[in-house]
Amino acid sequence: MVYVTRRETFSSAHRLYNPAFSDEENDRIFGKCNNPNGHGHNYILEVVVAGDVNPETGYVIDLKVLKKIIKEHVIKKIDHKHLNLDVEFMKDLIPTAENIAISIWKVLVDKIPYGKLYSVKVYETENNYAEYKGE
Ligand code: NI
């Protein structure tokens, strides 16, 4: 089994808050991430596909193919968007790195033509990321 990774970047705005909480609770839990008009991040996305190497091509999956799938189904829909307002697949979720990773996993899992989706990693900052492996 070999693991291949495609890295992409996107820039999005978000606001972390839970409408079920009071303003005080939202402030306490989310701090400055609860800024009412949102704030932005330059995210890094890493998508890992696992599989056997096809002896005829030497690939698990052609990374150009993986790049195209990620661009079409994820990047086009979230880059330069507000995650709370503009992105159908993030609807009604608190757009933390955790929930972004889970949402992207769900978008991609049945669209990988070779190998199997192994993990989706979303870096919100250089030091903070969330990784989802489907369970
Ligand atoms: Ni943030």
Backbone and ligand atoms as CSV (ligand in chain L), in Angstrom:
chain,resi,resn,atom,element,x,y,z
A,1,MET,N,N,0.842,-1.198,0.000
A,1,MET,CA,C,0.000,0.000,0.000
A,1,MET,C,C,0.883,1.255,0.000
A,2,VAL,N,N,0.562,2.164,-0.886
A,2,VAL,CA,C,1.305,3.424,-0.965
A,2,VAL,C,C,0.328,4.566,-0.751
A,3,TYR,N,N,0.824,5.620,-0.112
A,3,TYR,CA,C,-0.016,6.794,0.196
A,3,TYR,C,C,0.497,7.973,-0.616
A,4,VAL,N,N,-0.380,8.572,-1.422
A,4,VAL,CA,C,0.022,9.738,-2.201
A,4,VAL,C,C,-0.814,10.936,-1.752
A,5,THR,N,N,-0.177,12.100,-1.785
A,5,THR,CA,C,-0.811,13.302,-1.221
A,5,THR,C,C,-0.847,14.426,-2.236
A,6,ARG,N,N,-1.969,15.072,-2.339
A,6,ARG,CA,C,-2.090,16.322,-3.086
A,6,ARG,C,C,-2.361,17.448,-2.085
A,7,ARG,N,N,-1.558,18.512,-2.235
A,7,ARG,CA,C,-1.685,19.664,-1.345
A,7,ARG,C,C,-2.312,20.811,-2.131
A,8,GLU,N,N,-3.286,21.478,-1.543
A,8,GLU,CA,C,-3.923,22.643,-2.157
A,8,GLU,C,C,-4.028,23.731,-1.103
A,9,THR,N,N,-4.250,24.952,-1.557
A,9,THR,CA,C,-4.480,26.036,-0.602
A,9,THR,C,C,-5.781,26.738,-0.968
A,10,PHE,N,N,-6.404,27.316,0.038
A,10,PHE,CA,C,-7.580,28.155,-0.211
A,10,PHE,C,C,-7.666,29.208,0.887
A,11,SER,N,N,-8.318,30.298,0.547
A,11,SER,CA,C,-8.490,31.389,1.509
A,11,SER,C,C,-9.975,31.591,1.723
A,12,SER,N,N,-10.375,31.538,2.979
A,12,SER,CA,C,-11.801,31.643,3.282
A,12,SER,C,C,-12.001,32.440,4.556
A,13,ALA,N,N,-13.218,32.972,4.668
A,13,ALA,CA,C,-13.614,33.634,5.906
A,13,ALA,C,C,-14.514,32.700,6.700
A,14,HIS,N,N,-14.524,32.894,8.009
A,14,HIS,CA,C,-15.489,32.156,8.828
A,14,HIS,C,C,-15.747,32.892,10.133
A,15,ARG,N,N,-16.777,32.462,10.791
A,15,ARG,CA,C,-17.053,32.924,12.149
A,15,ARG,C,C,-17.406,31.700,12.969
A,16,LEU,N,N,-16.731,31.553,14.108
A,16,LEU,CA,C,-17.047,30.435,14.986
A,16,LEU,C,C,-18.057,30.900,16.028
A,17,TYR,N,N,-19.238,30.384,15.937
A,17,TYR,CA,C,-20.240,30.639,16.966
A,17,TYR,C,C,-21.336,29.605,16.848
A,18,ASN,N,N,-22.018,29.414,17.947
A,18,ASN,CA,C,-23.131,28.468,17.975
A,18,ASN,C,C,-24.394,29.252,18.279
A,19,PRO,N,N,-25.327,29.288,17.346
A,19,PRO,CA,C,-26.531,30.089,17.560
A,19,PRO,C,C,-27.340,29.651,18.782
A,20,ALA,N,N,-27.092,28.442,19.263
A,20,ALA,CA,C,-27.810,27.960,20.445
A,20,ALA,C,C,-27.231,28.552,21.737
A,21,PHE,N,N,-26.037,29.116,21.659
A,21,PHE,CA,C,-25.403,29.697,22.844
A,21,PHE,C,C,-25.751,31.174,22.964
A,22,SER,N,N,-25.660,31.693,24.180
A,22,SER,CA,C,-25.816,33.138,24.386
A,22,SER,C,C,-24.572,33.857,23.867
A,23,ASP,N,N,-24.673,35.182,23.714
A,23,ASP,CA,C,-23.511,35.966,23.285
A,23,ASP,C,C,-22.332,35.757,24.236
A,24,GLU,N,N,-22.617,35.698,25.536
A,24,GLU,CA,C,-21.546,35.526,26.533
A,24,GLU,C,C,-20.865,34.168,26.359
A,25,GLU,N,N,-21.675,33.134,26.176
A,25,GLU,CA,C,-21.098,31.792,25.988
A,25,GLU,C,C,-20.262,31.725,24.709
A,26,ASN,N,N,-20.785,32.302,23.636
A,26,ASN,CA,C,-20.027,32.304,22.379
A,26,ASN,C,C,-18.697,33.021,22.555
A,27,ASP,N,N,-18.728,34.128,23.267
A,27,ASP,CA,C,-17.488,34.875,23.528
A,27,ASP,C,C,-16.508,34.048,24.348
A,28,ARG,N,N,-17.041,33.379,25.367
A,28,ARG,CA,C,-16.190,32.601,26.262
A,28,ARG,C,C,-15.564,31.417,25.498
A,29,ILE,N,N,-16.359,30.754,24.675
A,29,ILE,CA,C,-15.892,29.533,24.016
A,29,ILE,C,C,-15.032,29.846,22.784
A,30,PHE,N,N,-15.448,30.832,22.001
A,30,PHE,CA,C,-14.780,31.057,20.718
A,30,PHE,C,C,-13.881,32.293,20.691
A,31,GLY,N,N,-13.973,33.154,21.714
A,31,GLY,CA,C,-13.082,34.311,21.799
A,31,GLY,C,C,-13.136,35.169,20.553
A,32,LYS,N,N,-11.949,35.543,20.062
A,32,LYS,CA,C,-11.925,36.460,18.913
A,32,LYS,C,C,-12.390,35.789,17.622
A,33,CYS,N,N,-12.447,34.458,17.611
A,33,CYS,CA,C,-12.983,33.753,16.429
A,33,CYS,C,C,-14.486,33.959,16.276
A,34,ASN,N,N,-15.106,34.535,17.309
A,34,ASN,CA,C,-16.539,34.823,17.286
A,34,ASN,C,C,-16.824,36.239,16.774
A,35,ASN,N,N,-15.831,36.910,16.246
A,35,ASN,CA,C,-16.046,38.250,15.682
A,35,ASN,C,C,-17.262,38.244,14.748
A,36,PRO,N,N,-18.262,39.100,15.011
A,36,PRO,CA,C,-19.534,39.009,14.267
A,36,PRO,C,C,-19.391,39.049,12.742
A,37,ASN,N,N,-18.451,39.808,12.225
A,37,ASN,CA,C,-18.320,39.867,10.768
A,37,ASN,C,C,-17.284,38.887,10.211
A,38,GLY,N,N,-16.820,37.987,11.054
A,38,GLY,CA,C,-15.910,36.945,10.593
A,38,GLY,C,C,-14.459,37.403,10.518
A,39,HIS,N,N,-13.626,36.497,10.078
A,39,HIS,CA,C,-12.199,36.760,9.861
A,39,HIS,C,C,-11.713,35.685,8.900
A,40,GLY,N,N,-10.498,35.825,8.386
A,40,GLY,CA,C,-10.062,34.902,7.348
A,40,GLY,C,C,-8.836,34.084,7.718
A,41,HIS,N,N,-8.645,33.023,6.960
A,41,HIS,CA,C,-7.445,32.195,7.078
A,41,HIS,C,C,-6.966,31.806,5.691
A,42,ASN,N,N,-5.662,31.590,5.578
A,42,ASN,CA,C,-5.101,30.935,4.400
A,42,ASN,C,C,-4.929,29.470,4.773
A,43,TYR,N,N,-5.850,28.655,4.318
A,43,TYR,CA,C,-5.867,27.242,4.696
A,43,TYR,C,C,-4.963,26.429,3.780
A,44,ILE,N,N,-4.440,25.350,4.330
A,44,ILE,CA,C,-3.763,24.339,3.512
A,44,ILE,C,C,-4.550,23.043,3.650
A,45,LEU,N,N,-4.809,22.426,2.522
A,45,LEU,CA,C,-5.560,21.164,2.488
A,45,LEU,C,C,-4.640,20.073,1.959
A,46,GLU,N,N,-4.590,18.951,2.661
A,46,GLU,CA,C,-3.842,17.794,2.156
A,46,GLU,C,C,-4.789,16.609,2.038
A,47,VAL,N,N,-4.863,16.066,0.849
A,47,VAL,CA,C,-5.729,14.917,0.589
A,47,VAL,C,C,-4.836,13.722,0.287
A,48,VAL,N,N,-4.997,12.657,1.057
A,48,VAL,CA,C,-4.161,11.464,0.900
A,48,VAL,C,C,-5.006,10.315,0.345
A,49,VAL,N,N,-4.514,9.719,-0.725
A,49,VAL,CA,C,-5.163,8.539,-1.307
A,49,VAL,C,C,-4.222,7.355,-1.120
A,50,ALA,N,N,-4.792,6.224,-0.676
A,50,ALA,CA,C,-4.012,5.008,-0.442
A,50,ALA,C,C,-4.395,3.955,-1.466
A,51,GLY,N,N,-3.417,3.217,-1.923
A,51,GLY,CA,C,-3.730,2.135,-2.849
A,51,GLY,C,C,-2.488,1.396,-3.287
A,52,ASP,N,N,-2.702,0.408,-4.137
A,52,ASP,CA,C,-1.584,-0.318,-4.714
A,52,ASP,C,C,-1.097,0.429,-5.951
A,53,VAL,N,N,0.161,0.253,-6.249
A,53,VAL,CA,C,0.726,0.880,-7.438
A,53,VAL,C,C,0.314,0.062,-8.670
A,54,ASN,N,N,-0.295,0.741,-9.620
A,54,ASN,CA,C,-0.633,0.091,-10.885
A,54,ASN,C,C,0.659,-0.156,-11.664
A,55,PRO,N,N,0.984,-1.433,-11.957
A,55,PRO,CA,C,2.282,-1.714,-12.598
A,55,PRO,C,C,2.393,-1.108,-13.996
A,56,GLU,N,N,1.271,-0.838,-14.621
A,56,GLU,CA,C,1.318,-0.287,-15.980
A,56,GLU,C,C,1.631,1.202,-16.005
A,57,THR,N,N,1.230,1.915,-14.926
A,57,THR,CA,C,1.453,3.374,-14.896
A,57,THR,C,C,2.485,3.777,-13.848
A,58,GLY,N,N,2.663,2.933,-12.844
A,58,GLY,CA,C,3.514,3.309,-11.717
A,58,GLY,C,C,2.808,4.216,-10.730
A,59,TYR,N,N,1.534,4.493,-10.950
A,59,TYR,CA,C,0.776,5.395,-10.082
A,59,TYR,C,C,-0.179,4.628,-9.166
A,60,VAL,N,N,-0.449,5.206,-7.990
A,60,VAL,CA,C,-1.651,4.834,-7.226
A,60,VAL,C,C,-2.829,5.538,-7.887
A,61,ILE,N,N,-2.709,6.859,-8.001
A,61,ILE,CA,C,-3.639,7.676,-8.763
A,61,ILE,C,C,-2.790,8.781,-9.385
A,62,ASP,N,N,-3.040,9.101,-10.631
A,62,ASP,CA,C,-2.354,10.219,-11.266
A,62,ASP,C,C,-2.710,11.482,-10.476
A,63,LEU,N,N,-1.706,12.156,-9.915
A,63,LEU,CA,C,-2.002,13.315,-9.051
A,63,LEU,C,C,-2.620,14.468,-9.825
A,64,LYS,N,N,-2.453,14.477,-11.159
A,64,LYS,CA,C,-3.159,15.483,-11.965
A,64,LYS,C,C,-4.674,15.235,-11.914
A,65,VAL,N,N,-5.048,13.971,-11.890
A,65,VAL,CA,C,-6.471,13.605,-11.786
A,65,VAL,C,C,-7.002,14.004,-10.412
A,66,LEU,N,N,-6.232,13.685,-9.375
A,66,LEU,CA,C,-6.660,14.040,-8.015
A,66,LEU,C,C,-6.785,15.554,-7.861
A,67,LYS,N,N,-5.810,16.283,-8.418
A,67,LYS,CA,C,-5.839,17.746,-8.366
A,67,LYS,C,C,-7.125,18.290,-8.986
A,68,LYS,N,N,-7.491,17.749,-10.128
A,68,LYS,CA,C,-8.689,18.212,-10.842
A,68,LYS,C,C,-9.952,17.954,-10.015
A,69,ILE,N,N,-10.023,16.797,-9.395
A,69,ILE,CA,C,-11.193,16.447,-8.580
A,69,ILE,C,C,-11.305,17.394,-7.388
A,70,ILE,N,N,-10.165,17.653,-6.729
A,70,ILE,CA,C,-10.186,18.538,-5.557
A,70,ILE,C,C,-10.562,19.956,-5.975
A,71,LYS,N,N,-9.980,20.424,-7.081
A,71,LYS,CA,C,-10.293,21.790,-7.559
A,71,LYS,C,C,-11.778,21.936,-7.844
A,72,GLU,N,N,-12.298,20.973,-8.588
A,72,GLU,CA,C,-13.682,21.084,-9.046
A,72,GLU,C,C,-14.682,20.977,-7.898
A,73,HIS,N,N,-14.475,20.051,-6.998
A,73,HIS,CA,C,-15.495,19.762,-5.993
A,73,HIS,C,C,-15.274,20.490,-4.670
A,74,VAL,N,N,-14.053,20.961,-4.435
A,74,VAL,CA,C,-13.768,21.598,-3.142
A,74,VAL,C,C,-13.289,23.043,-3.327
A,75,ILE,N,N,-12.140,23.207,-3.967
A,75,ILE,CA,C,-11.501,24.530,-3.990
A,75,ILE,C,C,-12.406,25.586,-4.635
A,76,LYS,N,N,-12.976,25.242,-5.782
A,76,LYS,CA,C,-13.865,26.181,-6.475
A,76,LYS,C,C,-15.010,26.641,-5.578
A,77,LYS,N,N,-15.428,25.761,-4.662
A,77,LYS,CA,C,-16.602,26.067,-3.840
A,77,LYS,C,C,-16.275,26.780,-2.546
A,78,ILE,N,N,-15.014,26.717,-2.098
A,78,ILE,CA,C,-14.704,27.342,-0.806
A,78,ILE,C,C,-13.685,28.473,-0.877
A,79,ASP,N,N,-12.884,28.526,-1.962
A,79,ASP,CA,C,-11.847,29.554,-2.036
A,79,ASP,C,C,-12.490,30.934,-2.213
A,80,HIS,N,N,-12.046,31.888,-1.414
A,80,HIS,CA,C,-12.601,33.252,-1.440
A,80,HIS,C,C,-14.095,33.278,-1.140
A,81,LYS,N,N,-14.519,32.384,-0.244
A,81,LYS,CA,C,-15.912,32.344,0.187
A,81,LYS,C,C,-15.981,32.486,1.712
A,82,HIS,N,N,-17.181,32.785,2.178
A,82,HIS,CA,C,-17.430,32.795,3.619
A,82,HIS,C,C,-18.041,31.453,3.988
A,83,LEU,N,N,-17.333,30.696,4.808
A,83,LEU,CA,C,-17.740,29.307,5.062
A,83,LEU,C,C,-19.099,29.202,5.757
A,84,ASN,N,N,-19.468,30.211,6.543
A,84,ASN,CA,C,-20.777,30.157,7.212
A,84,ASN,C,C,-21.924,30.459,6.251
A,85,LEU,N,N,-21.625,31.188,5.186
A,85,LEU,CA,C,-22.702,31.758,4.368
A,85,LEU,C,C,-22.762,31.228,2.948
A,86,ASP,N,N,-21.621,30.896,2.373
A,86,ASP,CA,C,-21.556,30.669,0.923
A,86,ASP,C,C,-21.429,29.215,0.499
A,87,VAL,N,N,-21.142,28.322,1.427
A,87,VAL,CA,C,-20.721,26.975,1.028
A,87,VAL,C,C,-21.789,25.950,1.411
A,88,GLU,N,N,-22.421,25.409,0.378
A,88,GLU,CA,C,-23.533,24.471,0.594
A,88,GLU,C,C,-23.112,23.302,1.495
A,89,PHE,N,N,-21.925,22.709,1.232
A,89,PHE,CA,C,-21.558,21.516,2.009
A,89,PHE,C,C,-21.084,21.827,3.430
A,90,MET,N,N,-21.021,23.124,3.804
A,90,MET,CA,C,-20.691,23.485,5.194
A,90,MET,C,C,-21.921,24.039,5.938
A,91,LYS,N,N,-23.056,23.957,5.289
A,91,LYS,CA,C,-24.272,24.552,5.827
A,91,LYS,C,C,-24.593,24.013,7.229
A,92,ASP,N,N,-24.956,24.909,8.138
A,92,ASP,CA,C,-25.367,24.554,9.500
A,92,ASP,C,C,-24.261,23.889,10.322
A,93,LEU,N,N,-23.001,24.077,9.916
A,93,LEU,CA,C,-21.893,23.552,10.712
A,93,LEU,C,C,-21.088,24.718,11.273
A,94,ILE,N,N,-20.493,24.537,12.431
A,94,ILE,CA,C,-19.538,25.516,12.941
A,94,ILE,C,C,-18.234,25.262,12.171
A,95,PRO,N,N,-17.762,26.238,11.383
A,95,PRO,CA,C,-16.674,25.950,10.448
A,95,PRO,C,C,-15.276,25.930,11.068
A,96,THR,N,N,-15.101,25.016,12.020
A,96,THR,CA,C,-13.776,24.757,12.582
A,96,THR,C,C,-12.975,23.924,11.582
A,97,ALA,N,N,-11.671,23.818,11.808
A,97,ALA,CA,C,-10.836,22.957,10.955
A,97,ALA,C,C,-11.370,21.516,10.990
A,98,GLU,N,N,-11.859,21.090,12.157
A,98,GLU,CA,C,-12.412,19.734,12.286
A,98,GLU,C,C,-13.575,19.534,11.316
A,99,ASN,N,N,-14.529,20.470,11.368
A,99,ASN,CA,C,-15.719,20.318,10.526
A,99,ASN,C,C,-15.415,20.532,9.043
A,100,ILE,N,N,-14.427,21.363,8.744
A,100,ILE,CA,C,-14.042,21.533,7.337
A,100,ILE,C,C,-13.459,20.216,6.813
A,101,ALA,N,N,-12.594,19.577,7.625
A,101,ALA,CA,C,-11.977,18.309,7.201
A,101,ALA,C,C,-13.047,17.234,6.985
A,102,ILE,N,N,-13.994,17.125,7.904
A,102,ILE,CA,C,-15.065,16.117,7.769
A,102,ILE,C,C,-15.906,16.399,6.528
A,103,SER,N,N,-16.229,17.673,6.311
A,103,SER,CA,C,-17.071,18.037,5.160
A,103,SER,C,C,-16.374,17.733,3.842
A,104,ILE,N,N,-15.077,18.055,3.767
A,104,ILE,CA,C,-14.337,17.785,2.535
A,104,ILE,C,C,-14.226,16.276,2.309
A,105,TRP,N,N,-14.014,15.527,3.379
A,105,TRP,CA,C,-13.997,14.065,3.261
A,105,TRP,C,C,-15.290,13.571,2.615
A,106,LYS,N,N,-16.413,14.065,3.128
A,106,LYS,CA,C,-17.709,13.582,2.622
A,106,LYS,C,C,-17.904,13.938,1.150
A,107,VAL,N,N,-17.378,15.095,0.753
A,107,VAL,CA,C,-17.489,15.503,-0.648
A,107,VAL,C,C,-16.639,14.577,-1.538
A,108,LEU,N,N,-15.458,14.228,-1.069
A,108,LEU,CA,C,-14.497,13.528,-1.933
A,108,LEU,C,C,-14.593,12.008,-1.911
A,109,VAL,N,N,-15.130,11.445,-0.835
A,109,VAL,CA,C,-14.938,10.004,-0.599
A,109,VAL,C,C,-15.434,9.129,-1.757
A,110,ASP,N,N,-16.520,9.510,-2.405
A,110,ASP,CA,C,-17.010,8.659,-3.496
A,110,ASP,C,C,-16.569,9.168,-4.876
A,111,LYS,N,N,-15.607,10.079,-4.906
A,111,LYS,CA,C,-15.186,10.635,-6.202
A,111,LYS,C,C,-13.759,10.249,-6.596
A,112,ILE,N,N,-13.139,9.391,-5.796
A,112,ILE,CA,C,-11.743,9.008,-6.065
A,112,ILE,C,C,-11.748,7.759,-6.958
A,113,PRO,N,N,-11.279,7.882,-8.191
A,113,PRO,CA,C,-11.426,6.772,-9.143
A,113,PRO,C,C,-10.423,5.633,-8.959
A,114,TYR,N,N,-9.286,5.899,-8.337
A,114,TYR,CA,C,-8.284,4.851,-8.108
A,114,TYR,C,C,-7.837,4.932,-6.666
A,115,GLY,N,N,-7.570,3.795,-6.052
A,115,GLY,CA,C,-7.197,3.777,-4.650
A,115,GLY,C,C,-8.386,4.181,-3.793
A,116,LYS,N,N,-8.104,4.568,-2.538
A,116,LYS,CA,C,-9.157,4.908,-1.587
A,116,LYS,C,C,-8.765,6.163,-0.844
A,117,LEU,N,N,-9.734,7.029,-0.593
A,117,LEU,CA,C,-9.442,8.208,0.215
A,117,LEU,C,C,-8.974,7.736,1.589
A,118,TYR,N,N,-7.813,8.219,2.005
A,118,TYR,CA,C,-7.237,7.772,3.280
A,118,TYR,C,C,-7.346,8.833,4.358
A,119,SER,N,N,-7.040,10.105,4.007
A,119,SER,CA,C,-7.203,11.155,5.010
A,119,SER,C,C,-7.347,12.523,4.366
A,120,VAL,N,N,-7.998,13.398,5.100
A,120,VAL,CA,C,-8.136,14.806,4.712
A,120,VAL,C,C,-7.617,15.631,5.878
A,121,LYS,N,N,-6.628,16.462,5.582
A,121,LYS,CA,C,-6.009,17.277,6.622
A,121,LYS,C,C,-6.212,18.749,6.268
A,122,VAL,N,N,-6.667,19.533,7.231
A,122,VAL,CA,C,-6.902,20.963,7.008
A,122,VAL,C,C,-6.076,21.761,8.020
A,123,TYR,N,N,-5.094,22.499,7.484
A,123,TYR,CA,C,-4.297,23.398,8.336
A,123,TYR,C,C,-4.966,24.757,8.351
A,124,GLU,N,N,-5.316,25.220,9.543
A,124,GLU,CA,C,-5.905,26.558,9.657
A,124,GLU,C,C,-4.804,27.595,9.864
A,125,THR,N,N,-3.780,27.200,10.578
A,125,THR,CA,C,-2.585,28.020,10.747
A,125,THR,C,C,-1.396,27.077,10.597
A,126,GLU,N,N,-0.217,27.655,10.656
A,126,GLU,CA,C,0.988,26.845,10.549
A,126,GLU,C,C,1.030,25.762,11.634
A,127,ASN,N,N,0.471,26.083,12.800
A,127,ASN,CA,C,0.607,25.190,13.941
A,127,ASN,C,C,-0.636,24.351,14.246
A,128,ASN,N,N,-1.763,24.697,13.655
A,128,ASN,CA,C,-3.011,24.023,14.005
A,128,ASN,C,C,-3.636,23.345,12.805
A,129,TYR,N,N,-3.906,22.055,12.947
A,129,TYR,CA,C,-4.625,21.376,11.868
A,129,TYR,C,C,-5.513,20.289,12.423
A,130,ALA,N,N,-6.466,19.883,11.594
A,130,ALA,CA,C,-7.337,18.760,11.929
A,130,ALA,C,C,-7.226,17.742,10.805
A,131,GLU,N,N,-7.294,16.469,11.177
A,131,GLU,CA,C,-7.194,15.394,10.193
A,131,GLU,C,C,-8.365,14.455,10.385
A,132,TYR,N,N,-9.000,14.055,9.298
A,132,TYR,CA,C,-10.128,13.119,9.366
A,132,TYR,C,C,-9.852,11.937,8.463
A,133,LYS,N,N,-10.139,10.739,8.996
A,133,LYS,CA,C,-9.890,9.515,8.228
A,133,LYS,C,C,-11.166,8.712,8.045
A,134,GLY,N,N,-12.285,9.373,8.216
A,134,GLY,CA,C,-13.544,8.713,7.894
A,134,GLY,C,C,-14.213,7.969,9.021
A,135,GLU,N,N,-13.626,7.982,10.198
A,135,GLU,CA,C,-14.307,7.354,11.346
A,135,GLU,C,C,-13.821,7.963,12.649
L,1,NI,NI,NI,-10.582,31.397,12.547
